Amino acid sequence: MSNSLDLLKAAGTVVVSDSGDFESIAAYKPQDATTNPSLILAAANKPQYAHVIDTALKYAKEKGGDIDSQANAALDRLLVEFGKEILKIVPGRVSTEVDARLSFDKEGTKAKARELIALYKSLGIEKDRILIKIASTWEGIQAARELEQEGIHCNLTLLFGFGQAVACAEAKVTLISPFVGRILDWYKKSTGKNYEGDEDPGVISVKKIFNYYKQHGYNTIVMGASFRNVGEIRALAGVDYLTISPNLLDELQKSTDQVPKKLDSVAAATADPMPKVTYVDNEPEFRWALLADQMAFDKLHEGIVKFAADAVTLKDILKKKLAA
């Protein structure tokens, strides 16, 4: 009998592993994998990955410079080294995140993206196997728009609002990551209610984005992310991609519950028409739409702060090792 993970794949959804812990990935046969500073920090603290850190430190020392420059170089190499190991396991692409402290710096984001791609290339990995993760701020979306024109593919993350999603599609980014579970967290905290399945605000948000993209012929991939339970995952069966943590992948693999297809691109294209809107060339309108959506505004900025803090923690760990 097929398990729920196989049934999810059969529904047409590409399964992606959301983990830096590459030893835990292979069992679930994901197509791609996503990482972020928080996931890399969690993996880097495990003794089995000491050799990955050692490679990053050796690279930084060879590059030279002051301790801060070496720590920055070590951090970039660490992200890429984890990506390299993950790409030995998954047949598709890995997402590697730009430092969240660059979230409001278009030129800085572009420069860092190019540096990461060059680092991968130095290890024999071509850019078609990499997605550069960038926060879905105005500056991040504009940076991604220009990077895509250079052939650098982007994954726009920390996406919570419809306006962010529209701007990303208009910018022709490769993929977006709407954060289902974090949307649910906000609504549970603000209303005191519990939501399940099709009533989950995060699920509703992704369905709206998916339907809008299919109706208006956008090619940007919708990849649901940040899940709190398998109910959210089942409710989105049929969406383009889902990136799922190893513990939820394990739960799906051990379950034989049915996973009927809930989202369908053909059905979406012929559903009730959704009027077309535009944001990508209108910064005031984009910012106003984000500000008007309290949940999206709160969660975007909270997410940037958390990812930035974890990147700083990771850099401090590397700095201490370099100074030892």
C-alpha positions in Angstrom: 0.0 0.0 0.0 1.2 3.5 -0.9 2.1 5.8 2.0 0.9 9.4 2.3 4.3 10.8 1.0 4.0 8.8 -2.2 0.4 9.8 -2.6 1.4 13.5 -2.2 3.9 13.1 -5.0 1.3 11.2 -7.1 -1.0 14.2 -6.7 1.5 16.2 -8.7 3.3 18.0 -6.0 7.1 18.1 -6.1 8.4 17.3 -2.6 11.3 19.3 -1.3 13.3 18.7 2.0 13.5 21.6 4.3 16.7 20.9 6.3 20.4 21.5 6.5 20.8 18.1 8.1 21.7 16.3 4.8 22.1 12.9 6.5 18.4 13.0 7.2 17.3 13.8 3.6 18.0 10.7 1.4 15.3 8.4 2.9 12.5 10.6 1.6 13.7 11.0 -2.0 13.0 14.7 -2.4 13.5 16.4 -5.7 15.1 19.6 -4.2 16.2 20.9 -0.8 15.9 24.2 1.0 18.2 25.7 3.7 18.2 28.9 5.7 20.6 30.3 8.4 18.5 28.8 11.2 18.6 25.3 9.7 22.3 25.5 8.9 22.9 26.7 12.5 21.0 23.7 13.9 23.0 21.3 11.7 26.3 22.9 12.3 26.0 22.2 16.0 25.9 18.4 15.3 29.2 16.6 15.7 28.8 14.7 12.4 29.1 18.0 10.5 32.4 19.1 12.0 34.2 18.3 8.8 32.0 20.7 6.9 32.9 23.5 9.3 36.5 22.6 9.0 36.4 23.0 5.2 34.8 26.5 5.6 37.5 27.6 8.2 40.3 26.3 6.0 38.9 28.3 3.0 38.6 31.4 5.1 42.1 31.2 6.5 43.5 30.8 3.0 41.6 33.9 1.8 43.2 35.9 4.6 42.2 39.4 5.8 41.1 40.5 9.2 39.1 38.2 11.5 35.8 39.7 10.4 36.5 39.3 6.7 37.6 35.7 7.4 34.4 35.0 9.4 32.3 36.4 6.5 34.2 34.2 4.0 33.8 31.1 6.3 30.0 31.8 6.6 29.5 31.9 2.8 31.6 28.8 2.3 29.7 27.0 5.0 26.4 27.7 3.4 27.8 26.6 0.0 29.5 23.5 1.5 26.1 22.3 3.0 24.5 23.0 -0.4 27.2 21.0 -2.1 26.7 18.0 0.2 22.9 18.2 -0.3 23.3 18.2 -4.1 25.0 14.8 -3.8 21.6 13.5 -2.5 18.9 15.4 -4.3 18.7 15.3 -8.2 17.3 18.9 -8.4 18.2 22.2 -6.8 19.3 23.5 -3.4 18.2 26.9 -2.1 20.9 28.9 -0.4 20.0 32.1 1.5 21.4 35.6 1.2 22.2 37.2 4.6 18.9 38.6 5.9 20.8 41.7 6.9 20.8 42.6 3.2 17.0 42.4 2.9 16.7 46.2 2.3 19.8 46.5 0.1 19.1 45.7 -3.5 22.7 46.1 -4.7 24.1 44.3 -1.7 21.7 41.4 -2.3 22.7 41.1 -6.0 26.5 41.2 -5.1 26.0 38.5 -2.4 24.0 36.3 -4.8 26.7 36.5 -7.4 29.4 35.7 -4.8 27.5 32.5 -3.8 27.0 31.4 -7.4 30.7 32.0 -8.0 31.6 29.9 -4.9 29.4 27.1 -6.2 31.0 27.3 -9.6 34.5 27.0 -8.0 33.3 23.7 -6.6 32.1 22.5 -10.0 28.4 23.2 -9.4 26.5 25.2 -12.1 24.0 27.9 -11.3 21.1 25.9 -12.8 21.2 23.7 -9.7 21.0 26.7 -7.3 18.2 28.9 -6.1 19.3 32.0 -4.3 16.9 32.7 -1.4 16.0 36.3 -0.9 13.4 37.9 1.5 10.3 39.2 -0.3 10.9 42.9 0.5 10.6 45.5 -2.2 14.4 45.6 -2.5 14.6 41.8 -2.5 12.1 41.4 -5.3 13.8 44.1 -7.4 17.2 42.4 -6.9 15.7 39.1 -7.9 14.1 40.6 -11.0 17.6 41.7 -12.2 19.3 38.5 -11.1 16.8 36.4 -13.0 17.7 38.4 -16.1 21.3 37.4 -15.6 20.3 33.7 -15.4 20.5 33.4 -11.6 17.4 31.7 -10.3 15.8 33.0 -7.1 13.5 31.6 -4.4 11.7 34.6 -2.7 11.2 33.6 0.9 9.4 35.1 3.9 6.3 35.6 1.7 3.1 36.2 3.6 1.0 38.7 1.6 -0.8 38.6 -1.7 0.9 41.8 -2.9 4.4 40.2 -2.3 3.3 37.2 -4.4 2.0 39.3 -7.3 5.2 41.4 -7.4 7.3 38.2 -7.4 5.4 36.8 -10.4 5.6 40.1 -12.3 9.4 40.1 -11.6 9.5 36.6 -13.2 11.2 35.0 -10.2 11.7 31.2 -10.4 9.9 30.3 -7.2 8.2 31.7 -4.1 7.9 30.3 -0.6 4.7 31.4 1.1 5.1 30.5 4.8 1.9 28.5 5.7 2.6 27.7 9.4 3.8 31.2 10.3 0.6 32.6 8.9 -1.3 30.2 11.0 0.7 31.1 14.1 -0.2 34.8 13.7 -3.9 34.1 13.3 -4.0 31.7 16.3 -2.2 34.3 18.5 -4.4 37.2 17.3 -7.8 35.4 17.4 -7.3 32.7 20.0 -9.0 30.2 17.6 -7.8 26.9 16.2 -7.8 26.3 12.4 -7.5 23.0 10.6 -7.3 21.9 7.0 -9.1 24.0 4.4 -9.9 26.6 7.2 -6.2 27.2 7.9 -5.4 30.9 7.0 -2.0 29.8 5.6 -3.6 27.2 3.4 -6.2 29.7 2.2 -3.4 32.2 1.3 -1.4 29.6 -0.8 -4.6 28.5 -2.6 -5.3 32.1 -3.5 -1.8 32.7 -4.8 -1.8 29.4 -6.8 -5.2 30.2 -8.4 -4.1 33.7 -9.3 -0.9 32.6 -10.9 -2.6 29.9 -13.0 -5.4 32.2 -14.1 -3.0 34.9 -15.3 -0.4 32.5 -16.8 2.5 33.2 -14.5 5.3 30.6 -14.6 6.6 31.3 -11.0 6.5 28.1 -9.0 4.4 28.2 -5.8 6.2 26.2 -3.0 4.4 26.1 0.3 6.8 26.2 3.3 6.9 26.3 7.1 4.3 23.7 8.1 3.0 23.0 11.6 1.2 19.7 10.8 0.5 17.2 8.1 -3.0 18.5 7.8 -1.7 21.7 6.2 0.3 19.6 3.7 -2.6 17.4 2.8 -4.8 20.4 2.3 -2.3 21.7 -0.4 -1.9 18.4 -2.3 -1.5 19.3 -6.0 0.3 22.7 -5.4 3.5 23.0 -7.5 6.0 22.3 -4.7 6.0 21.8 -0.9 9.1 22.1 1.2 8.7 19.9 4.3 10.8 19.3 7.4 12.2 15.8 8.0 9.9 15.1 11.0 6.8 15.8 8.9 8.2 13.9 5.9 8.7 10.9 8.3 5.1 11.3 9.6 3.8 11.2 6.0 6.0 8.3 5.1 4.6 6.3 8.0 1.0 7.1 7.3 -1.3 5.4 4.8 -4.0 8.1 4.9 -5.3 9.1 1.5 -4.0 12.4 0.0 -6.6 13.5 -2.5 -5.5 16.3 -5.0 -6.9 19.6 -3.7 -5.2 22.1 -6.1 -5.3 21.7 -9.9 -3.8 24.2 -12.4 -6.5 23.5 -15.0 -9.3 23.9 -12.5 -7.7 27.1 -11.1 -7.4 28.6 -14.6 -11.1 28.2 -15.2 -12.3 29.1 -11.7 -14.1 32.3 -10.7 -12.0 35.1 -12.4 -9.6 37.0 -10.1 -8.9 40.6 -11.3 -5.4 41.3 -12.4 -3.4 43.7 -10.2 0.1 45.1 -10.4 2.8 46.1 -7.9 6.3 45.4 -9.3 6.7 48.9 -10.8 4.8 50.8 -8.1 6.8 51.0 -4.9 4.3 53.1 -2.9 1.5 50.7 -3.8 3.5 47.7 -2.9 4.5 49.2 0.5 1.0 50.3 1.2 -0.4 46.8 0.4 2.1 45.2 2.8 1.5 47.8 5.5 -2.3 47.2 5.2 -1.8 43.5 5.8 -0.8 43.5 9.5 0.0 39.7 9.5 2.2 40.0 6.4 4.0 43.1 7.7 4.6 41.6 11.1 5.8 38.2 10.0 8.1 39.5 7.2 10.0 41.7 9.6 10.0 39.2 12.4 11.4 36.6 10.0 14.1 38.9 8.8 15.2 39.6 12.4 15.3 35.9 13.3 17.2 34.8 10.2 19.7 37.7 10.7 20.2 36.8 14.4 20.9 33.2 13.5 23.4 34.3 10.8 25.2 36.4 13.4 25.2 33.5 15.8 26.7 31.3 13.1 29.3 33.9 12.2 30.3 34.3 15.9 30.8 30.5 16.2 33.1 30.6 13.1 34.9 33.7 14.4 35.7 32.0 17.7 37.0 28.9 15.8 39.1 31.1 13.5 40.6 32.9 16.5 41.3 29.7 18.4 
